[in-house]
Amino acid sequence: MKGLFRLIGKLFKGMWTLISFTRQLVLNLFFFAIIGGIFFALQTDDAPPQVTTKSALLLDLRGPIVEQRTYIDPIEKITGDALGQKRPAENVLFDIVDSIRQASNDAKITGLVLNLKDMSETNLTKLRYIAKAINEFKAAGKPVYAIGDYYSQSQYYLASYADKIMMSPDGAVMLQGYGTYRLYYKDLLDKLDVSTHVFRVGTYKSFVEPYLRNNMSDEAKKSASAWLTQLWGAYVDDVAHNRQITASALSPNMDEFLTSLKAVNGDLGQLTLNMGLVDQLSTRQQTRHELVEHFGSDGDDSFNAVSYYDYLATLRPHIQPQANDIAIVVASGAILDGNQQQGTIGGDSTAALLRQARLDDKIKAVVLRVDSPGGSAFASEVIRNEIAALKESGKPVVVSMSSIAASGGYWISLSADKILAQPTTLTGSIGIFGILTTFEKGLARLGINSDGVGTTPFSGVGLTRGLSDGVSEAMQLGIEHGYQRFIGLVSKHRNISLEQADNAAQGRVWTGQDALKLGLIDQLGDFDDAVAVAAKLANLETYNLFWVEEPLSPAEEILQQLTGELNITVNSSLLPELTTVLQPAVSELVTDISILNNFNDPKGQYAFCLNCTNF
């Protein structure tokens, strides 16, 4: 028996030795790979690649389109990729537009091919800015083609600007329209004996509804229906104009759609062609053959083309501050207190970027690019104070609203000299709320009770004890004060009466088009227009754009470059298929929980518009 135990012991010892050796080997290989990568990076010529053969620019976007690339810790990226948790690539909106504009003046680029099958769904406001660049490309006399097997709604919007749209005979254009749907948790919270304490001001401030109701309120439906209808109308009008078809053809009712589909025996590809949504049904081989005729053969069964990602490397890097600069500060993501990485707005970190622009004599004006549903009221005020300081220093501040500048996103915008938004921007949602969940009922049901003594009425207030009537009243009074402060700032800086500000507030979401009528913004326009306004206010005839960003350390820059090129993939077939089936619901649940967990306002007061982010 002892011999058997000794044998088993040696076996486990040998297995552990093998595991330890393998682990050490992997770590050593990884270490040498990093060293080799750093050496290679240092030895590589800094000159960007050039297009040497006349080619089409292949806009092969993969992943989401963002205002500013999210900072991801390089080590987290490597470990995440190794575990099969690969993040999709992010495409910066301004990089896309700059690339198309450069290509329009590049003699080596003879056309544009849109191959957008891996591009994520994108807000219409961002799509319109890219479409503007595509139109400029066409105005230069160069053709634009769109190719694809299927087209999602966002992909098709950009494709509609092409001179010719080709699609697989077995493909389809997926136009679902716009809608906003959420999960509601009231019954679940009741079953779990969780007490939800909500404090809010604003008839239309619907962020807290999922914790109080099992469905959307009539007020929330009224507000959402208004801006959803406007956004879908803008989408339909643009596409109908591009394709020279009637707007009604893009929004058939179910009976009309089924009648048309039956007429072609369920062939979605043929129906798409009949509706005039595409110009040609062609296989991939036929598509490549036609593009070879236009752009020449690459000698490898395809046409001469340079990928967007390769062409992007030929763009000039952002310049350093020079005389007569207009600084661009991007405020993208939820607003949180303190210092935050790119992809989230930090009260302290974003204010620091604005302060940098204020203290730099070479910078004469600032454009604040806002793409945010809001967040911490305290952090929003920290940022707004820095904008006020910029104005006091004599430097004009112009806000350029992107897809969303609502709640806290509007708070940080309202003090600017000028506010520009696009008709499809979502803004407003001027309201305040606070939310706290406590578990005293559930604990009591389990036989767990909390008791003790304290020196003030606020002693012991927390998750396990609930809130007294007095504490609840005090929190509601604080929220009401925050709301009055919010609309007071709107009234003061937008030069409207307090009554007008209140009527435009109440947590209601407005499109940029409606916000202009209400006096919440100054004019309709995109990023280019905002820069032009800033230049005019600063009396600048010539200027440079300087993008103010938190600098990375040399080590972080090297790691970012290396991990950007490193693609580690691991087979994830062990993950259950159920995960994929439930992904939409699970994703929404995780998002809701993540938002609540990340909220960190010191007073628990938030100006946030969730409906603006999930339509």
N, C-alpha and C positions, 0 to 999 in steps of 0.2 A: 504493500500500500504506500509506504514511504517512497519507494522507487517511482510509483506512478505520479505522486505529488511532485517529486523532484523533476520528472520528465515534463509535466505540465508547466512547472515553474520555469524550466529552461525554454520551453516553447514560447511562453508569454514574454520572457526576457528577450528572446531572439526577435520576436515580433516588434517589441518596443524599440529595440536597437535599430531595426530596419526602418521603423516609422521615424525615429529621431534622425537617422542618417538621411532619409528622403527629405524630411522637412528642412534640415540644414542645407542639403544640396539645392533645394528650390530657392531658399533664401539667398544662398551664395550666388546662384545664377541670376536671380533678380537684381542683386546688388551690382554684379558685374555688368548687367544689361543697362542699369542706370548710369554707371560710370562710363560705359561705352557710348551711351546716348549723349551724355554731357560732352564727351570728347568729340563726338561726331558733330554736335551742334556748334562747338567752338571752332571746328575746322571747316565747316561748310561756308561757302561763299554766301554773303548776305544778299547778293543781287537777286531780285525776284525773277521767276521764270517768265519768258516772253513767248507770245504767240508768233510762230515763224511761218506757218502755212495759213492761207486764207481758209477760214473755218466759220462754222456757225457757233454761236454761244449757246451751249446746252444748259438751260435753266433746270437742273435736276435737283430741286430742293428736297431735302429729307428732314422731317421733324417739324417742330413748331417755329413760327416767326415771332420774334421778340423785339422789344425796344432796346434791350441791353442784355448781354449774355450773363447768365447766372453763374456766380462763382461757385465752383465745386472743388472741394479739397482734393488735390491730386491723389493722395493715398486712398481716400474714400472711393474715388473713381476707379482706381486700379482694383481694389478689393471688390467693389460692386460689380465691375465687369467680370472679374474672375468667378464670382458667384452667380453669374447669369442675370444680374440686375442691371443691365446696360441701359443707360439713359439715352433718349433720342438726341441727336445733334440739334443745337439751337442755331437759328439763322437770324442774324441781326437785320432788322428792316432797312436800316440806312446802308448797310453793306450791299444788300440786294439792289437797291435803287441806284447807288453809286456805280455798281458794276454794269448795270444796263445802260446808264448814261455814258459811261466811259466807252462801252462797246459801240454805242451809236456813232461815236466819233473816231472809232478805231478802224483804219482801212483794212486790217487783217480780219475783222469780223464782218461777215457778209450777210448774216441773218441771225435770227433768234428762234430756237426750238424749245418749246415748253414741254417738259416731260415731268409732270408733277405728281406722279402716282404715290410717292412717299411723303408728300407734303401734308402736314396736319391741318385740321380745320382751323381757320383763322378769321378773326373779326373783320367785318366789312371795311372798317376805317383803314386798317393796315393794307388790305387788298387794294383799296382805291389808290393809295399812294404808290404801290407797285404798278398798278394799271396806268397811272400818269406817266411813269417812266417808259412803259411799253409803248404808249402812244407817241412819246418823243422819239423812240427808236424807229417806229414806223414813219414818222415825219421826216426822218433822215433818208428815206427811200429804201430802207432795208426790210425784207419780208419777215413775217412772224408765222411760225407753224406751231400747232399744238398737237401732240400725239399722246395716245394713252389707251389702255384697255378699258378702264372705267374712269369716270370723273365724279369725285365727290362734289359737294356744293361749292366749297371754296376753290377747289381745283378748276371747276368749270367756269367760275367767275373770271379767273385770269385767262382761261382758254378762250373765252368769248371775245377777247381782244385780239386774237390771232386772225391773220388773213385767211387761214384755212385750218379747220379742225378735223383731224383724222381719229377714228376710234375702231377698236376691234369689232368685227361683226357680232361677237358674242358679248359685247360690253353694254353699258348703259350710263346715262347721266342721272345721278342720284340727287334730286332736288327735294329736300324734306321741309323746306321753309324754316322759320325761326320759332322757337318756343322756349319756355322756361318752366322746368319741373323740378321739384325737390322732394326729398324724403321728409316725412313728418313723424315725430317721435312721442307725441303726447301719451298715447295708449301704452307704449313700451315703458315710459318713465313712470306712469301710474302703476303698472304691474310690478315695477321694481321698487315702488315706494320712494321714488326720488322726488324731492321738492324742488321745483324750478322757480326761482325768484327773478322776475323780470321788471326792469325799470326803463321806461322809454318816454320819449316825446315825439309825436309825429304820427298822424293818421296812417301814413303809407310806409312807416318804418317797419318793414316786414321781416327783417333778419331773424327776429325772435319767434316768429309764428310757428316754426316746426317744433318748438318746445312747449307751445301752449295749445296747439290745434292739431287736428288730423287732416286738415285740408287748407287750401289757400283762401284767405279772406276775400270778400267781394272788392274791398278797397285795393288790395294787392293785385287782383286780377284786372281791375280797371286801369291801374297805373301801368302794369306790364303790357297789357293789350295795346295800349296807345303807342308805346315806343317800339314794340315788336312789329306792329303794323307799318310804322314808318320805315323801319330798317328793311323789312321785306319788300316794301314798295320801292325803296331805293335800289335794292338788289335787282328786282324784276325790271325796273325801268332801264338800268344800265345794260343788262344782258339783252333785253328786247331791242334796245337801240343798236347795240353791237351786231346782233344777228338779223336785224331788219325783220323782226316778227312781232306779232301783237303781244302785249303784256299778258293778256288773258291765257295765251297758249302756255305760259309758264306756270300758271296756277289753276289747272283744271280741277273741277270737283270730282269726287270719286266715281260718279256715274259716267261722266265724260271720259275719264281716264280709262275705265274698264271697257267702255264701248270702243275706244281707239285701240286698246290692247287686244281685244277680241278680233278686231278687223285684220290684225297682222298675226293672228294665231299665237299670241303671247310672246312674240319676238321683240324684246325690248330694244335690241339694236336697230331693227328696222323702224320701230316706232320713233326712236330718237332721230333717225334720219328723216322720216316723214314730217316730224315736227319742226325741222329746220335747225335743230340744236347742233348738228354736226354736218360737215360737208361731204364726208366720205367714210365708208366702212372698208377697212383694209386690215389684213393680217400684219404682223410685225415684219414679215419678210417684204410684203408689198410696201409698207411704210418706209422701211430702210431703202428700198430700191428707188422710191420717188425722191427721197431726200438726197440720195447719191446723185441723182440727176441735177439737183439744184446746187449742192455744195461740194460735189466731187467725192471720190472714193478714198477711204483711209487705207485701202489695201487689205482690210481685215473684215470684209462683209458688212461694212457700215459706212457712214458718211463722215466727212471731215468735221470735227467738232471739238470744242474745248469745254470741259466741264466748268460750271459756275465756280466750283470750289478751287479749281486750278486757276481760273481767271482772276478770282478774288485776290490771289497772292500777287498779282501784277499791279494792284492798286497802290497808290502812294500811301504810306502810313500816315496816321494822324500827326500833324506837325506840332512842334513845341510852341509855347506862347510867343507871339510876335506883337509888334505894335498894331494898334487898332484891331484887336481881336473881339469877336463875339463868342462868349463862353456858352457852351451847351452843357447843361446839367440834366441828367436823366433821373427821374423819380418814377421807378417802375416797381410794382408789386404792392403787397400789403404794407401798411405803415405801422411800425413797431417802435417802442421806446428804445433808446440807447444806440449803440453802434451795431450795424448790420452789414452783411455782405451784399454784393451786387445781386439783383433779383428780388431784393426786399428793400423797402425804404426805412432807414433808421433815423429817428429824430436827431440824434447826435451826428451820425455819419453824413447824412444828406445836408444838414446844416453846415458841417465842416467844409463840404465841397462849395457851398454857396459863399461861405466866409473866405475860402481861398480865392474865389473869383472877385470878391469885394476888395481884398488886400493887394491884388495884382494890378499894378498900374497899367499894364499892357492891355488889360481887358476893359473895354468901354461899355459893354452891354451884356446882358445875360438872357438866354432863352431857357426856360425851365420846361422840359418835356415831361408831361405828366401822363402816366398810364396806370391808374390805381383806383381800386374800389374803396380805399380808405383804411381805417384801423384806429389806432390810438389817438384820442383827441389831444392828449398832452403832447405827444410827439409831433402831431400836426401843427400845434401852436408853436413849438420850438422852431420848426422849419419856417413857419410864416413870419416869426420874429426876425429871422435872418434875412428874409426877403425885404422886410421893412427897413432893415439896416442897409441893405444894398441900395434901396431907393434913396435913403437919406444921404448916402455917399455920393449921389449924383449919377449913379449908373442905372439906366432903365432896365426893367425886368419885364419880359414878355413870356406869357405862358402859352405853350402849344399843347393842347389837349389831344391825346391819341384816341384809342378806342374807348377808354373809361377814365373819367376824372370825377368821381362821385364821392359823396360823404367827405371823409378826410381828404380825398383827392381834390375835392372842390375847396376845402378849408385852406389847403396850402397854396391854392391858386388865386384866391379872391383878392389878395393885396397887390397883385401885379399891376403894372401900368396899363397893360393891355392883355386881354385873354382872347385867344383864338381857338375855335373848335371846328371840327368838320360837322356837316349836317347829321352824320351817323354816329357821332360821339355820344356816349351816355354820360350825363353829368347831373348835377343837382343832388338829390337824395340827402337834402340838408336835414339832419335829425341826429339825435343822440340816444344811445341805449346802454344799459348795463345788464348783465345776466350772471346769476350765481346758482349753482345747484348744491343742495345739501342732502344728507343721507340719514337724518335722524329717524325717520319713519322706518326705513328698511332695517336699520340697526336695531331699533326697538322690537321689530318683529322677530329678529334673531335672538332677542334676549340681551342685547347690548345697550346700556344706557349711559348717558354722560351727565355728570353732576360735579359741582364744585363751587367755589366762591371767587369773586373778582372785585376789583376796586372801582370799576366804572361800568356803565350800562353796555359798553362795547367789549368788556372782558369776556373771553370765552366764545365770542362770535366766530363761527367757522363751519366747516363741512359737517361736523358731527352733531352740532347743536341747533342748526337752523338760525332764523332771524326773528327777533322780536318785532312787534308792531312799530316800536319807536325807531329801531335801526332801519327797518324797511322805509319808514317815512323819511328819515334823514337821507337815505340813499336816493329816494325819488326826488327830494328837494335839490340834491346835488345835480341830478340829471337835468332837472328843469332849469337850473341855473346855467348849466352847460349849453342847453338849447338856446336860451335867451342870449347867451354870449355869442353863439354861432350866428344867429340871425341878426344880432346887433352888428357884428363884423360885416356881414353881407350888406346890411343897410348902409353902413358908413363907407365902405370901400367901393360899393357899386352905385352909390348915390341914388338909392331908392328909399322909400319910406319903410319904417319897421313893419307896417301892415303889409306892404307889397312883398317884403322879404319873407314874412310869415306865410303869406299865400303861396309863394313859390317854393316854400320849404315843406314842412310836414313829412319829410322823408320821401317825397315823391321824386321819381326818376324822370328826367327830361332828355330828349335828344338835343343835339347842338342847335338844330333848327328852332326848336321851341325855346331853348335857353336864351337865344338871341332876342326873341320877342319879349321875354320876361326881364331882360336886362341883366341876366346872369353872366353873359359874355359880351365882348365888344364887336366881334365880327366872325364870319365864317371863313375858314382858311386852313391850309395844311401846314406842315413844318416849314416848307419853303417860304410861305407867306409870313409866318411868324418871324423868321430870320430877317426878311425884308423890312418888317415893321420895326424890329429892334435896331436895324441899321439906320432907319429913318429917324427914330427917336434919339439915337446917339450921333446923328449928323455924320454918318460914315458913308463915303462914296465907294471906298474900297475897304475890304476887311478879310480876315481869315476866320475860320471856325476852329475853335479849340475845345475839344471834348474833355471836360473836367471829370476825372475818374480817380478812385482810390488807387494809388500805385501799388503794384506788387513788388515784393522783395526780389532781388536777382535769383535767389533759389526757387521762389514760387514761379517766376517767369519760366525758368528752365523746366521745372516739373510740369507746368501747364503745357508747354510746347511738346514735351515728351509724351505726356498722357494723351494729348490731342491726336498724336499719331499712333498711339498704342491701342490695339484692338484685341482684347482677350475675350474669347467666347467659350462658354461652357455649356454643354448640353443640358437643357432644363427639362428634359422629357420626364424627369421624376416628379415634376410638379403635377398635381392632379388636374384633370380636365375641368373639374368643377370650378377651379379658380378663374378660368377663362369665361365660363358661362356666367358666373356671378360678378365678373369684373366691373361692369358699369355701376351696379348697386354698391359693391364694396368700395369702389373708388370714391363715390359720392359720400359714403359714410366716413371713410378715412379723411376726406377733405374737410367735412364738417367738424370732426373731432380735432383735426390738426389746427384748424382756424382758432377754435376755442383754446386749445393748449398753448398756442403761440401768442395769443393776446396778452400783452403785458403792461397795459396802461396803469400807472401807479394809483390812479383814483378809480379804476375800473369803468371808465367812461369811453365809449367807442362810437365812432362815426364810420360805419362800414355798410356797403351795399353788396350783399351776396347774390341777389338776383341778377345783378349786372355781370356777374362772372360765369354763370352757368347756363347761358342760353345758347 
